[in-house]
Amino acid sequence: MGKPIYSCEEHIEEALDDWVYGVETVPEFTLVDKSENLWITCGYCENRAIYMVGNECSGTKCRN
């Protein structure tokens, strides 16, 4: 399980590539809540994050 990557629209493909290369699993794409969107920035630039790329599942437990 890796640390989630926050991404703007422009960098979503980079975030996907980095996640798959680093964690070697298919990630979940989650829209960042609009109230949180005000202070969470993209991991590749200073724009506001729109997506969280990550996976909250582990080998023994997965959120429902």
mmCIF file as Biopython writes it, N, C-alpha, C and O atoms, coordinates in Angstrom:
data_model
#
loop_
_atom_site.group_PDB
_atom_site.id
_atom_site.type_symbol
_atom_site.label_atom_id
_atom_site.label_alt_id
_atom_site.label_comp_id
_atom_site.label_asym_id
_atom_site.label_entity_id
_atom_site.label_seq_id
_atom_site.pdbx_PDB_ins_code
_atom_site.Cartn_x
_atom_site.Cartn_y
_atom_site.Cartn_z
_atom_site.occupancy
_atom_site.B_iso_or_equiv
_atom_site.auth_seq_id
_atom_site.auth_asym_id
_atom_site.pdbx_PDB_model_num
ATOM 1   N N  . MET A ? 1  ? 0.845   -1.166 0.000   1.0 0.0 1  A 1 
ATOM 2   C CA . MET A ? 1  ? 0.000   0.000  0.000   1.0 0.0 1  A 1 
ATOM 3   C C  . MET A ? 1  ? 0.892   1.230  0.000   1.0 0.0 1  A 1 
ATOM 4   O O  . MET A ? 1  ? 1.784   1.344  0.841   1.0 0.0 1  A 1 
ATOM 5   N N  . GLY A ? 2  ? 0.668   2.146  -0.922  1.0 0.0 2  A 1 
ATOM 6   C CA . GLY A ? 2  ? 1.467   3.356  -1.014  1.0 0.0 2  A 1 
ATOM 7   C C  . GLY A ? 2  ? 0.702   4.571  -0.518  1.0 0.0 2  A 1 
ATOM 8   O O  . GLY A ? 2  ? -0.498  4.510  -0.248  1.0 0.0 2  A 1 
ATOM 9   N N  . LYS A ? 3  ? 1.414   5.655  -0.406  1.0 0.0 3  A 1 
ATOM 10  C CA . LYS A ? 3  ? 0.814   6.919  0.004   1.0 0.0 3  A 1 
ATOM 11  C C  . LYS A ? 3  ? 0.021   7.482  -1.175  1.0 0.0 3  A 1 
ATOM 12  O O  . LYS A ? 3  ? 0.530   7.486  -2.295  1.0 0.0 3  A 1 
ATOM 13  N N  . PRO A ? 4  ? -1.208  7.958  -0.962  1.0 0.0 4  A 1 
ATOM 14  C CA . PRO A ? 4  ? -2.007  8.508  -2.064  1.0 0.0 4  A 1 
ATOM 15  C C  . PRO A ? 4  ? -1.295  9.674  -2.745  1.0 0.0 4  A 1 
ATOM 16  O O  . PRO A ? 4  ? -0.534  10.412 -2.119  1.0 0.0 4  A 1 
ATOM 17  N N  . ILE A ? 5  ? -1.560  9.820  -4.033  1.0 0.0 5  A 1 
ATOM 18  C CA . ILE A ? 5  ? -1.020  10.923 -4.819  1.0 0.0 5  A 1 
ATOM 19  C C  . ILE A ? 5  ? -2.181  11.849 -5.155  1.0 0.0 5  A 1 
ATOM 20  O O  . ILE A ? 5  ? -3.204  11.406 -5.677  1.0 0.0 5  A 1 
ATOM 21  N N  . TYR A ? 6  ? -2.023  13.118 -4.860  1.0 0.0 6  A 1 
ATOM 22  C CA . TYR A ? 6  ? -3.038  14.106 -5.212  1.0 0.0 6  A 1 
ATOM 23  C C  . TYR A ? 6  ? -2.643  14.738 -6.534  1.0 0.0 6  A 1 
ATOM 24  O O  . TYR A ? 6  ? -1.477  15.060 -6.760  1.0 0.0 6  A 1 
ATOM 25  N N  . SER A ? 7  ? -3.645  14.915 -7.420  1.0 0.0 7  A 1 
ATOM 26  C CA . SER A ? 7  ? -3.347  15.372 -8.769  1.0 0.0 7  A 1 
ATOM 27  C C  . SER A ? 7  ? -4.404  16.332 -9.292  1.0 0.0 7  A 1 
ATOM 28  O O  . SER A ? 7  ? -5.588  16.220 -8.975  1.0 0.0 7  A 1 
ATOM 29  N N  . CYS A ? 8  ? -3.939  17.288 -10.110 1.0 0.0 8  A 1 
ATOM 30  C CA . CYS A ? 8  ? -4.854  18.146 -10.855 1.0 0.0 8  A 1 
ATOM 31  C C  . CYS A ? 8  ? -5.225  17.410 -12.152 1.0 0.0 8  A 1 
ATOM 32  O O  . CYS A ? 8  ? -4.721  16.318 -12.417 1.0 0.0 8  A 1 
ATOM 33  N N  . GLU A ? 9  ? -6.096  18.009 -12.944 1.0 0.0 9  A 1 
ATOM 34  C CA . GLU A ? 9  ? -6.527  17.409 -14.208 1.0 0.0 9  A 1 
ATOM 35  C C  . GLU A ? 9  ? -5.343  17.190 -15.157 1.0 0.0 9  A 1 
ATOM 36  O O  . GLU A ? 9  ? -5.277  16.171 -15.845 1.0 0.0 9  A 1 
ATOM 37  N N  . GLU A ? 10 ? -4.431  18.125 -15.190 1.0 0.0 10 A 1 
ATOM 38  C CA . GLU A ? 10 ? -3.296  18.080 -16.113 1.0 0.0 10 A 1 
ATOM 39  C C  . GLU A ? 10 ? -2.327  16.937 -15.815 1.0 0.0 10 A 1 
ATOM 40  O O  . GLU A ? 10 ? -1.703  16.413 -16.738 1.0 0.0 10 A 1 
ATOM 41  N N  . HIS A ? 11 ? -2.188  16.544 -14.564 1.0 0.0 11 A 1 
ATOM 42  C CA . HIS A ? 11 ? -1.165  15.566 -14.178 1.0 0.0 11 A 1 
ATOM 43  C C  . HIS A ? 11 ? -1.725  14.195 -13.785 1.0 0.0 11 A 1 
ATOM 44  O O  . HIS A ? 11 ? -1.004  13.393 -13.190 1.0 0.0 11 A 1 
ATOM 45  N N  . ILE A ? 12 ? -2.972  13.912 -14.098 1.0 0.0 12 A 1 
ATOM 46  C CA . ILE A ? 12 ? -3.587  12.652 -13.674 1.0 0.0 12 A 1 
ATOM 47  C C  . ILE A ? 12 ? -2.889  11.440 -14.302 1.0 0.0 12 A 1 
ATOM 48  O O  . ILE A ? 12 ? -2.739  10.411 -13.643 1.0 0.0 12 A 1 
ATOM 49  N N  . GLU A ? 13 ? -2.465  11.546 -15.556 1.0 0.0 13 A 1 
ATOM 50  C CA . GLU A ? 13 ? -1.783  10.413 -16.198 1.0 0.0 13 A 1 
ATOM 51  C C  . GLU A ? 13 ? -0.422  10.148 -15.555 1.0 0.0 13 A 1 
ATOM 52  O O  . GLU A ? 13 ? -0.020  8.995  -15.400 1.0 0.0 13 A 1 
ATOM 53  N N  . GLU A ? 14 ? 0.281   11.211 -15.184 1.0 0.0 14 A 1 
ATOM 54  C CA . GLU A ? 14 ? 1.556   11.051 -14.477 1.0 0.0 14 A 1 
ATOM 55  C C  . GLU A ? 14 ? 1.351   10.367 -13.134 1.0 0.0 14 A 1 
ATOM 56  O O  . GLU A ? 14 ? 2.129   9.496  -12.747 1.0 0.0 14 A 1 
ATOM 57  N N  . ALA A ? 15 ? 0.300   10.768 -12.427 1.0 0.0 15 A 1 
ATOM 58  C CA . ALA A ? 15 ? 0.002   10.171 -11.124 1.0 0.0 15 A 1 
ATOM 59  C C  . ALA A ? 15 ? -0.299  8.679  -11.280 1.0 0.0 15 A 1 
ATOM 60  O O  . ALA A ? 15 ? 0.166   7.865  -10.482 1.0 0.0 15 A 1 
ATOM 61  N N  . LEU A ? 16 ? -1.069  8.323  -12.296 1.0 0.0 16 A 1 
ATOM 62  C CA . LEU A ? 16 ? -1.370  6.916  -12.566 1.0 0.0 16 A 1 
ATOM 63  C C  . LEU A ? 16 ? -0.086  6.141  -12.849 1.0 0.0 16 A 1 
ATOM 64  O O  . LEU A ? 16 ? 0.134   5.074  -12.276 1.0 0.0 16 A 1 
ATOM 65  N N  . ASP A ? 17 ? 0.755   6.668  -13.725 1.0 0.0 17 A 1 
ATOM 66  C CA . ASP A ? 17 ? 2.022   5.998  -14.048 1.0 0.0 17 A 1 
ATOM 67  C C  . ASP A ? 17 ? 2.892   5.817  -12.808 1.0 0.0 17 A 1 
ATOM 68  O O  . ASP A ? 17 ? 3.445   4.739  -12.587 1.0 0.0 17 A 1 
ATOM 69  N N  . ASP A ? 18 ? 3.014   6.870  -11.999 1.0 0.0 18 A 1 
ATOM 70  C CA . ASP A ? 18 ? 3.845   6.791  -10.798 1.0 0.0 18 A 1 
ATOM 71  C C  . ASP A ? 18 ? 3.303   5.770  -9.809  1.0 0.0 18 A 1 
ATOM 72  O O  . ASP A ? 18 ? 4.074   5.042  -9.184  1.0 0.0 18 A 1 
ATOM 73  N N  . TRP A ? 19 ? 1.984   5.712  -9.661  1.0 0.0 19 A 1 
ATOM 74  C CA . TRP A ? 19 ? 1.377   4.760  -8.727  1.0 0.0 19 A 1 
ATOM 75  C C  . TRP A ? 19 ? 1.636   3.326  -9.193  1.0 0.0 19 A 1 
ATOM 76  O O  . TRP A ? 19 ? 2.099   2.488  -8.419  1.0 0.0 19 A 1 
ATOM 77  N N  . VAL A ? 20 ? 1.338   3.056  -10.452 1.0 0.0 20 A 1 
ATOM 78  C CA . VAL A ? 20 ? 1.493   1.694  -10.978 1.0 0.0 20 A 1 
ATOM 79  C C  . VAL A ? 20 ? 2.958   1.267  -10.937 1.0 0.0 20 A 1 
ATOM 80  O O  . VAL A ? 20 ? 3.255   0.122  -10.596 1.0 0.0 20 A 1 
ATOM 81  N N  . TYR A ? 21 ? 3.873   2.163  -11.276 1.0 0.0 21 A 1 
ATOM 82  C CA . TYR A ? 21 ? 5.300   1.845  -11.245 1.0 0.0 21 A 1 
ATOM 83  C C  . TYR A ? 21 ? 5.784   1.599  -9.818  1.0 0.0 21 A 1 
ATOM 84  O O  . TYR A ? 21 ? 6.575   0.687  -9.577  1.0 0.0 21 A 1 
ATOM 85  N N  . GLY A ? 22 ? 5.313   2.409  -8.876  1.0 0.0 22 A 1 
ATOM 86  C CA . GLY A ? 22 ? 5.796   2.308  -7.500  1.0 0.0 22 A 1 
ATOM 87  C C  . GLY A ? 22 ? 5.143   1.213  -6.683  1.0 0.0 22 A 1 
ATOM 88  O O  . GLY A ? 22 ? 5.812   0.547  -5.892  1.0 0.0 22 A 1 
ATOM 89  N N  . VAL A ? 23 ? 3.836   1.014  -6.862  1.0 0.0 23 A 1 
ATOM 90  C CA . VAL A ? 23 ? 3.088   0.084  -6.010  1.0 0.0 23 A 1 
ATOM 91  C C  . VAL A ? 23 ? 2.727   -1.204 -6.749  1.0 0.0 23 A 1 
ATOM 92  O O  . VAL A ? 23 ? 2.481   -2.239 -6.131  1.0 0.0 23 A 1 
ATOM 93  N N  . GLU A ? 24 ? 2.699   -1.125 -8.079  1.0 0.0 24 A 1 
ATOM 94  C CA . GLU A ? 24 ? 2.402   -2.274 -8.933  1.0 0.0 24 A 1 
ATOM 95  C C  . GLU A ? 24 ? 1.009   -2.845 -8.717  1.0 0.0 24 A 1 
ATOM 96  O O  . GLU A ? 24 ? 0.809   -4.058 -8.788  1.0 0.0 24 A 1 
ATOM 97  N N  . THR A ? 25 ? 0.044   -1.965 -8.452  1.0 0.0 25 A 1 
ATOM 98  C CA . THR A ? 25 ? -1.367  -2.347 -8.394  1.0 0.0 25 A 1 
ATOM 99  C C  . THR A ? 25 ? -2.179  -1.288 -9.117  1.0 0.0 25 A 1 
ATOM 100 O O  . THR A ? 25 ? -1.701  -0.180 -9.362  1.0 0.0 25 A 1 
ATOM 101 N N  . VAL A ? 26 ? -3.396  -1.637 -9.452  1.0 0.0 26 A 1 
ATOM 102 C CA . VAL A ? 26 ? -4.302  -0.674 -10.072 1.0 0.0 26 A 1 
ATOM 103 C C  . VAL A ? 26 ? -4.871  0.215  -8.971  1.0 0.0 26 A 1 
ATOM 104 O O  . VAL A ? 26 ? -5.415  -0.299 -7.993  1.0 0.0 26 A 1 
ATOM 105 N N  . PRO A ? 27 ? -4.758  1.537  -9.107  1.0 0.0 27 A 1 
ATOM 106 C CA . PRO A ? 27 ? -5.247  2.422  -8.051  1.0 0.0 27 A 1 
ATOM 107 C C  . PRO A ? 27 ? -6.724  2.746  -8.203  1.0 0.0 27 A 1 
ATOM 108 O O  . PRO A ? 27 ? -7.332  2.509  -9.247  1.0 0.0 27 A 1 
ATOM 109 N N  . GLU A ? 28 ? -7.278  3.291  -7.138  1.0 0.0 28 A 1 
ATOM 110 C CA . GLU A ? 28 ? -8.608  3.883  -7.182  1.0 0.0 28 A 1 
ATOM 111 C C  . GLU A ? 28 ? -8.429  5.360  -7.485  1.0 0.0 28 A 1 
ATOM 112 O O  . GLU A ? 28 ? -7.462  5.976  -7.036  1.0 0.0 28 A 1 
ATOM 113 N N  . PHE A ? 29 ? -9.350  5.928  -8.241  1.0 0.0 29 A 1 
ATOM 114 C CA . PHE A ? 29 ? -9.368  7.368  -8.480  1.0 0.0 29 A 1 
ATOM 115 C C  . PHE A ? 29 ? -10.552 7.933  -7.713  1.0 0.0 29 A 1 
ATOM 116 O O  . PHE A ? 29 ? -11.694 7.535  -7.939  1.0 0.0 29 A 1 
ATOM 117 N N  . THR A ? 30 ? -10.278 8.854  -6.812  1.0 0.0 30 A 1 
ATOM 118 C CA . THR A ? 30 ? -11.322 9.452  -5.990  1.0 0.0 30 A 1 
ATOM 119 C C  . THR A ? 30 ? -11.295 10.956 -6.195  1.0 0.0 30 A 1 
ATOM 120 O O  . THR A ? 30 ? -10.231 11.574 -6.176  1.0 0.0 30 A 1 
ATOM 121 N N  . LEU A ? 31 ? -12.475 11.545 -6.394  1.0 0.0 31 A 1 
ATOM 122 C CA . LEU A ? 31 ? -12.546 12.998 -6.478  1.0 0.0 31 A 1 
ATOM 123 C C  . LEU A ? 31 ? -12.301 13.580 -5.098  1.0 0.0 31 A 1 
ATOM 124 O O  . LEU A ? 31 ? -12.845 13.092 -4.108  1.0 0.0 31 A 1 
ATOM 125 N N  . VAL A ? 32 ? -11.489 14.614 -5.030  1.0 0.0 32 A 1 
ATOM 126 C CA . VAL A ? 32 ? -11.225 15.286 -3.764  1.0 0.0 32 A 1 
ATOM 127 C C  . VAL A ? 32 ? -12.452 16.112 -3.410  1.0 0.0 32 A 1 
ATOM 128 O O  . VAL A ? 32 ? -12.969 16.851 -4.249  1.0 0.0 32 A 1 
ATOM 129 N N  . ASP A ? 33 ? -12.918 15.992 -2.179  1.0 0.0 33 A 1 
ATOM 130 C CA . ASP A ? 33 ? -14.068 16.749 -1.699  1.0 0.0 33 A 1 
ATOM 131 C C  . ASP A ? 33 ? -13.825 18.243 -1.907  1.0 0.0 33 A 1 
ATOM 132 O O  . ASP A ? 33 ? -12.730 18.745 -1.653  1.0 0.0 33 A 1 
ATOM 133 N N  . LYS A ? 34 ? -14.856 18.945 -2.371  1.0 0.0 34 A 1 
ATOM 134 C CA . LYS A ? 34 ? -14.688 20.373 -2.679  1.0 0.0 34 A 1 
ATOM 135 C C  . LYS A ? 34 ? -14.241 21.190 -1.475  1.0 0.0 34 A 1 
ATOM 136 O O  . LYS A ? 34 ? -13.507 22.165 -1.637  1.0 0.0 34 A 1 
ATOM 137 N N  . SER A ? 35 ? -14.661 20.819 -0.278  1.0 0.0 35 A 1 
ATOM 138 C CA . SER A ? 35 ? -14.235 21.573 0.905   1.0 0.0 35 A 1 
ATOM 139 C C  . SER A ? 35 ? -12.752 21.332 1.202   1.0 0.0 35 A 1 
ATOM 140 O O  . SER A ? 35 ? -12.077 22.220 1.723   1.0 0.0 35 A 1 
ATOM 141 N N  . GLU A ? 36 ? -12.240 20.144 0.876   1.0 0.0 36 A 1 
ATOM 142 C CA . GLU A ? 36 ? -10.818 19.842 1.062   1.0 0.0 36 A 1 
ATOM 143 C C  . GLU A ? 36 ? -9.990  20.385 -0.101  1.0 0.0 36 A 1 
ATOM 144 O O  . GLU A ? 36 ? -8.800  20.662 0.049   1.0 0.0 36 A 1 
ATOM 145 N N  . ASN A ? 37 ? -10.631 20.534 -1.262  1.0 0.0 37 A 1 
ATOM 146 C CA . ASN A ? 37 ? -9.956  20.960 -2.477  1.0 0.0 37 A 1 
ATOM 147 C C  . ASN A ? 37 ? -9.308  22.332 -2.325  1.0 0.0 37 A 1 
ATOM 148 O O  . ASN A ? 37 ? -8.390  22.660 -3.076  1.0 0.0 37 A 1 
ATOM 149 N N  . LEU A ? 38 ? -9.760  23.129 -1.382  1.0 0.0 38 A 1 
ATOM 150 C CA . LEU A ? 38 ? -9.228  24.481 -1.216  1.0 0.0 38 A 1 
ATOM 151 C C  . LEU A ? 38 ? -7.782  24.489 -0.743  1.0 0.0 38 A 1 
ATOM 152 O O  . LEU A ? 38 ? -7.042  25.425 -1.045  1.0 0.0 38 A 1 
ATOM 153 N N  . TRP A ? 39 ? -7.368  23.468 -0.010  1.0 0.0 39 A 1 
ATOM 154 C CA . TRP A ? 39 ? -6.011  23.479 0.543   1.0 0.0 39 A 1 
ATOM 155 C C  . TRP A ? 39 ? -5.131  22.327 0.094   1.0 0.0 39 A 1 
ATOM 156 O O  . TRP A ? 39 ? -3.940  22.322 0.402   1.0 0.0 39 A 1 
ATOM 157 N N  . ILE A ? 40 ? -5.674  21.347 -0.623  1.0 0.0 40 A 1 
ATOM 158 C CA . ILE A ? 40 ? -4.858  20.230 -1.117  1.0 0.0 40 A 1 
ATOM 159 C C  . ILE A ? 40 ? -4.376  20.574 -2.523  1.0 0.0 40 A 1 
ATOM 160 O O  . ILE A ? 40 ? -5.179  20.874 -3.405  1.0 0.0 40 A 1 
ATOM 161 N N  . THR A ? 41 ? -3.075  20.528 -2.723  1.0 0.0 41 A 1 
ATOM 162 C CA . THR A ? 41 ? -2.517  20.860 -4.027  1.0 0.0 41 A 1 
ATOM 163 C C  . THR A ? 41 ? -1.994  19.614 -4.731  1.0 0.0 41 A 1 
ATOM 164 O O  . THR A ? 41 ? -1.715  18.590 -4.108  1.0 0.0 41 A 1 
ATOM 165 N N  . CYS A ? 42 ? -1.872  19.736 -6.029  1.0 0.0 42 A 1 
ATOM 166 C CA . CYS A ? 42 ? -1.330  18.683 -6.878  1.0 0.0 42 A 1 
ATOM 167 C C  . CYS A ? 42 ? 0.103   18.375 -6.460  1.0 0.0 42 A 1 
ATOM 168 O O  . CYS A ? 42 ? 0.859   19.278 -6.100  1.0 0.0 42 A 1 
ATOM 169 N N  . GLY A ? 43 ? 0.471   17.105 -6.509  1.0 0.0 43 A 1 
ATOM 170 C CA . GLY A ? 43 ? 1.825   16.701 -6.164  1.0 0.0 43 A 1 
ATOM 171 C C  . GLY A ? 43 ? 2.858   17.044 -7.225  1.0 0.0 43 A 1 
ATOM 172 O O  . GLY A ? 43 ? 4.053   16.843 -7.010  1.0 0.0 43 A 1 
ATOM 173 N N  . TYR A ? 44 ? 2.413   17.562 -8.378  1.0 0.0 44 A 1 
ATOM 174 C CA . TYR A ? 44 ? 3.314   17.864 -9.487  1.0 0.0 44 A 1 
ATOM 175 C C  . TYR A ? 44 ? 3.395   19.356 -9.807  1.0 0.0 44 A 1 
ATOM 176 O O  . TYR A ? 44 ? 4.295   19.790 -10.525 1.0 0.0 44 A 1 
ATOM 177 N N  . CYS A ? 45 ? 2.462   20.134 -9.279  1.0 0.0 45 A 1 
ATOM 178 C CA . CYS A ? 45 ? 2.451   21.578 -9.502  1.0 0.0 45 A 1 
ATOM 179 C C  . CYS A ? 45 ? 1.728   22.234 -8.325  1.0 0.0 45 A 1 
ATOM 180 O O  . CYS A ? 45 ? 1.441   21.563 -7.334  1.0 0.0 45 A 1 
ATOM 181 N N  . GLU A ? 46 ? 1.440   23.489 -8.412  1.0 0.0 46 A 1 
ATOM 182 C CA . GLU A ? 46 ? 0.791   24.206 -7.311  1.0 0.0 46 A 1 
ATOM 183 C C  . GLU A ? 46 ? -0.722  24.362 -7.502  1.0 0.0 46 A 1 
ATOM 184 O O  . GLU A ? 46 ? -1.374  25.037 -6.706  1.0 0.0 46 A 1 
ATOM 185 N N  . ASN A ? 47 ? -1.284  23.746 -8.545  1.0 0.0 47 A 1 
ATOM 186 C CA . ASN A ? 47 ? -2.729  23.827 -8.772  1.0 0.0 47 A 1 
ATOM 187 C C  . ASN A ? 47 ? -3.483  23.015 -7.729  1.0 0.0 47 A 1 
ATOM 188 O O  . ASN A ? 47 ? -2.913  22.141 -7.075  1.0 0.0 47 A 1 
ATOM 189 N N  . ARG A ? 48 ? -4.762  23.312 -7.582  1.0 0.0 48 A 1 
ATOM 190 C CA . ARG A ? 48 ? -5.586  22.540 -6.646  1.0 0.0 48 A 1 
ATOM 191 C C  . ARG A ? 48 ? -5.750  21.109 -7.141  1.0 0.0 48 A 1 
ATOM 192 O O  . ARG A ? 48 ? -5.903  20.866 -8.338  1.0 0.0 48 A 1 
ATOM 193 N N  . ALA A ? 49 ? -5.716  20.178 -6.214  1.0 0.0 49 A 1 
ATOM 194 C CA . ALA A ? 49 ? -5.913  18.763 -6.552  1.0 0.0 49 A 1 
ATOM 195 C C  . ALA A ? 49 ? -7.387  18.500 -6.821  1.0 0.0 49 A 1 
ATOM 196 O O  . ALA A ? 49 ? -8.260  19.004 -6.115  1.0 0.0 49 A 1 
ATOM 197 N N  . ILE A ? 50 ? -7.646  17.718 -7.834  1.0 0.0 50 A 1 
ATOM 198 C CA . ILE A ? 50 ? -9.002  17.301 -8.161  1.0 0.0 50 A 1 
ATOM 199 C C  . ILE A ? 50 ? -9.179  15.826 -7.823  1.0 0.0 50 A 1 
ATOM 200 O O  . ILE A ? 50 ? -10.261 15.406 -7.412  1.0 0.0 50 A 1 
ATOM 201 N N  . TYR A ? 51 ? -8.119  15.039 -7.996  1.0 0.0 51 A 1 
ATOM 202 C CA . TYR A ? 51 ? -8.167  13.597 -7.788  1.0 0.0 51 A 1 
ATOM 203 C C  . TYR A ? 51 ? -7.196  13.141 -6.712  1.0 0.0 51 A 1 
ATOM 204 O O  . TYR A ? 51 ? -6.140  13.739 -6.503  1.0 0.0 51 A 1 
ATOM 205 N N  . MET A ? 52 ? -7.581  12.064 -6.033  1.0 0.0 52 A 1 
ATOM 206 C CA . MET A ? 52 ? -6.662  11.339 -5.177  1.0 0.0 52 A 1 
ATOM 207 C C  . MET A ? 52 ? -6.466  9.984  -5.845  1.0 0.0 52 A 1 
ATOM 208 O O  . MET A ? 52 ? -7.430  9.252  -6.071  1.0 0.0 52 A 1 
ATOM 209 N N  . VAL A ? 53 ? -5.237  9.659  -6.156  1.0 0.0 53 A 1 
ATOM 210 C CA . VAL A ? 53 ? -4.897  8.384  -6.780  1.0 0.0 53 A 1 
ATOM 211 C C  . VAL A ? 53 ? -4.269  7.523  -5.701  1.0 0.0 53 A 1 
ATOM 212 O O  . VAL A ? 53 ? -3.251  7.893  -5.116  1.0 0.0 53 A 1 
ATOM 213 N N  . GLY A ? 54 ? -4.869  6.382  -5.439  1.0 0.0 54 A 1 
ATOM 214 C CA . GLY A ? 54 ? -4.343  5.517  -4.396  1.0 0.0 54 A 1 
ATOM 215 C C  . GLY A ? 54 ? -5.223  4.307  -4.221  1.0 0.0 54 A 1 
ATOM 216 O O  . GLY A ? 54 ? -6.127  4.054  -5.017  1.0 0.0 54 A 1 
ATOM 217 N N  . ASN A ? 55 ? -4.948  3.565  -3.170  1.0 0.0 55 A 1 
ATOM 218 C CA . ASN A ? 55 ? -5.712  2.360  -2.908  1.0 0.0 55 A 1 
ATOM 219 C C  . ASN A ? 55 ? -5.716  2.123  -1.415  1.0 0.0 55 A 1 
ATOM 220 O O  . ASN A ? 55 ? -4.653  2.000  -0.805  1.0 0.0 55 A 1 
ATOM 221 N N  . GLU A ? 56 ? -6.888  2.058  -0.817  1.0 0.0 56 A 1 
ATOM 222 C CA . GLU A ? 56 ? -7.000  1.860  0.620   1.0 0.0 56 A 1 
ATOM 223 C C  . GLU A ? 56 ? -7.067  0.391  1.000   1.0 0.0 56 A 1 
ATOM 224 O O  . GLU A ? 56 ? -7.277  0.064  2.168   1.0 0.0 56 A 1 
ATOM 225 N N  . CYS A ? 57 ? -6.892  -0.491 0.039   1.0 0.0 57 A 1 
ATOM 226 C CA . CYS A ? 57 ? -6.956  -1.926 0.312   1.0 0.0 57 A 1 
ATOM 227 C C  . CYS A ? 57 ? -5.562  -2.471 0.610   1.0 0.0 57 A 1 
ATOM 228 O O  . CYS A ? 57 ? -4.566  -2.019 0.044   1.0 0.0 57 A 1 
ATOM 229 N N  . SER A ? 58 ? -5.515  -3.437 1.495   1.0 0.0 58 A 1 
ATOM 230 C CA . SER A ? 58 ? -4.266  -4.146 1.753   1.0 0.0 58 A 1 
ATOM 231 C C  . SER A ? 58 ? -4.503  -5.615 1.434   1.0 0.0 58 A 1 
ATOM 232 O O  . SER A ? 58 ? -5.579  -5.977 0.958   1.0 0.0 58 A 1 
ATOM 233 N N  . GLY A ? 59 ? -3.532  -6.449 1.685   1.0 0.0 59 A 1 
ATOM 234 C CA . GLY A ? 59 ? -3.676  -7.867 1.404   1.0 0.0 59 A 1 
ATOM 235 C C  . GLY A ? 59 ? -4.687  -8.564 2.297   1.0 0.0 59 A 1 
ATOM 236 O O  . GLY A ? 59 ? -5.191  -9.629 1.938   1.0 0.0 59 A 1 
ATOM 237 N N  . THR A ? 60 ? -4.997  -7.984 3.456   1.0 0.0 60 A 1 
ATOM 238 C CA . THR A ? 60 ? -5.907  -8.635 4.396   1.0 0.0 60 A 1 
ATOM 239 C C  . THR A ? 60 ? -7.183  -7.856 4.664   1.0 0.0 60 A 1 
ATOM 240 O O  . THR A ? 60 ? -8.139  -8.411 5.207   1.0 0.0 60 A 1 
ATOM 241 N N  . LYS A ? 61 ? -7.216  -6.598 4.300   1.0 0.0 61 A 1 
ATOM 242 C CA . LYS A ? 61 ? -8.388  -5.789 4.610   1.0 0.0 61 A 1 
ATOM 243 C C  . LYS A ? 61 ? -8.650  -4.801 3.481   1.0 0.0 61 A 1 
ATOM 244 O O  . LYS A ? 61 ? -7.723  -4.190 2.950   1.0 0.0 61 A 1 
ATOM 245 N N  . CYS A ? 62 ? -9.909  -4.652 3.123   1.0 0.0 62 A 1 
ATOM 246 C CA . CYS A ? 62 ? -10.307 -3.704 2.094   1.0 0.0 62 A 1 
ATOM 247 C C  . CYS A ? 62 ? -11.529 -2.950 2.581   1.0 0.0 62 A 1 
ATOM 248 O O  . CYS A ? 62 ? -12.447 -3.541 3.149   1.0 0.0 62 A 1 
ATOM 249 N N  . ARG A ? 63 ? -11.538 -1.643 2.358   1.0 0.0 63 A 1 
ATOM 250 C CA . ARG A ? 63 ? -12.707 -0.877 2.805   1.0 0.0 63 A 1 
ATOM 251 C C  . ARG A ? 63 ? -13.905 -1.232 1.938   1.0 0.0 63 A 1 
ATOM 252 O O  . ARG A ? 63 ? -13.746 -1.575 0.767   1.0 0.0 63 A 1 
ATOM 253 N N  . ASN A ? 64 ? -15.075 -1.152 2.495   1.0 0.0 64 A 1 
ATOM 254 C CA . ASN A ? 64 ? -16.305 -1.452 1.750   1.0 0.0 64 A 1 
ATOM 255 C C  . ASN A ? 64 ? -17.041 -0.206 1.397   1.0 0.0 64 A 1 
ATOM 256 O O  . ASN A ? 64 ? -18.098 -0.270 0.770   1.0 0.0 64 A 1 
#
